[in-house]
Amino acid sequence: MGLGIAMSRGLTAIGAAVLLSVSAASADAGPFEGLGGVWTGRGTIQLEDGSSEKIRCKATYAVSGDAQGLNQTLLCASDSYKFELKSNVLARGGILSGDWRETSRNVGGTLEGRAGNGQFNVDVSAPAFTAKLKLTTNGNRQDVVIRSDGQFRGANISLSRS
């Protein structure tokens, strides 16, 4: 697998992680309550060879009326490339599931995980790629940590609401 495709899948995992960043809402509200709008941030990605690059991201969230569903578009760029990710997520009883597609490279897959106490643990998958995601949301700040054993090794990103 080429480094560009592996990095695309890794960055798509970033997008999946970002889309699952949810606000700490009351028990009566859906987990995506209050998330709608535009979020931006920066971070770093790490590659298998030990190198890293800075990354910039902009996420736009559309939340369903019951706050149980989320549609997201994510644009991210580093010094050497750019990608666009579109994702859909549903939440039911603390269990998250959905799908994603990186539109410029036509790569996609599924995601699933659990949410609780402001922490989110998610598994992202596609053919020949898996990643573990840990997210923490606190008010208007989202911190995302991704780890993978592929050519894309991980990312650390902080986002804030614009």
N, C-alpha and C positions, 0 to 999 in steps of 0.2 A: 504494500500500500504506500502511495506517495506521501511525503511529508505534508503537502498542501491538503490532501484529503483528510489525513489524520488530524491536522490542526483544525480543519473545518469541523470535523466531528467533535473535537475537544472544545472548540469555541461554541459549537451548538450546545454542548453540555452546559457551558456558561449561561447560554440563553435559557435553557431549561431551568437552571438554578435560579436565575433572575426572575423568571416568570412565576416560580413558586414562592418567592419572597412575599409573605402575607403579613398584614398588620395584626397586632394583638387586639382582636375584637371581642366583644362580649359573647357569652355562650349562646345567646339567642340569635346573633347575627351570623351570616355566612363568613367563612374564613377570609374571603377576599374583600370584605367590607372596608371601605375607605382606601383601597389600593389604586383606584382609577386615576389616570392622569399620566404625566411624563416624569420619569426618573432618569437621572444621569449620574455617571461616575467613572472612576478610574481604578486601575489595578495592574496586576502583572500576570502573565502566563509563563509556565515553566515547561521546557521541552526535555525529551529523553537525553539529549546531549549535554544537559546542564545549563543551557542558555535560557535566558528569559527576555521577554519584551513587555513594554508598557502597552496597556490597552485602554481605549476609551469606549464607553457604551452609552446608548440612549434607548430606554425602554418606554413603550407606550402601552398602557393597560386599559382594556375595556372590560368592565365587570357586569355580570348578569344582574337582573333586578333582585334576585334572591341572594346575591353574593356567594353563590355556590359554584359559579362558572367564571372562567377568565379567558379572554382572547388577548394575545400579546404579540407585538411586533418589536423586535430587537435589532438595532443596528450597532455593530461593533467594528472598531478599526484599531490596528496596531500600526507600527511604522512601515510594515511591508504588505499588508493586505486588508480587505474589508469583507464583511459578510452580513447577510440579512436572514433573520430567523423569524418564523411565524409559529406560534404554539397555541394549543387549546388545552385547558385543564379543568377537571371537575373535582369537587370535594364532596365526600359523603362520609359523615361520622368520623372525621379525622383521617380518612384515607384519601390520598390524592392519586389521580390517574389522568393520563392524557397522551397527546402525541405532539410531535414537532417536525418541522421541515426547514432545512437550510435551503432557501430558494435559489440562490445563484449556483449552487453545486448539485442541486437535486438530491440531497441526502436527508433521510428522515428516520424516525424511530419512535419509541414509546418511553414513557416515564411513569414511575409509581413510587409512592412513599407514604410517610405518616407525618402528621403535624400535631404539635402539642407544646404548650407552655412557651410559645414564641420561638421554638426550635423546630426545624424541618430537616428530616433525613430522607433523601430521595435517591433512587437508582435510575440512571438514564441508560438506555440501550439502543443500539442499532446493529446491523450486521457488522461483525468484527470490531465492535467498540462497546465498552461499558465504563461508567464513571459513578463515583459516590459523591454526593453533594451534601453539605451541611450549611444551613442558612439560619441566620439570626436576624430578627426584625425588632427594632426598637424605635417607635415613633416614626419619624421621617428618614430613618437611616436603615439600610440593609447591608449586611455583611455576608458574603458568599465565599465558601471554601470548597474547591473541587479537587478530587484526587483520582488518577487513573494510572494504569500500568502500561499504557500504550506510548506512542511517540509523543503525544500530548500528556504531560505528567500532572498538570494541575493549574489552578488559578486562585488568586485572592483578589476580590473585587469589593469595593465599597460604593454604594449608590445612595443618592439622596433625592428627595422629591424636588422638582423644579418649581 
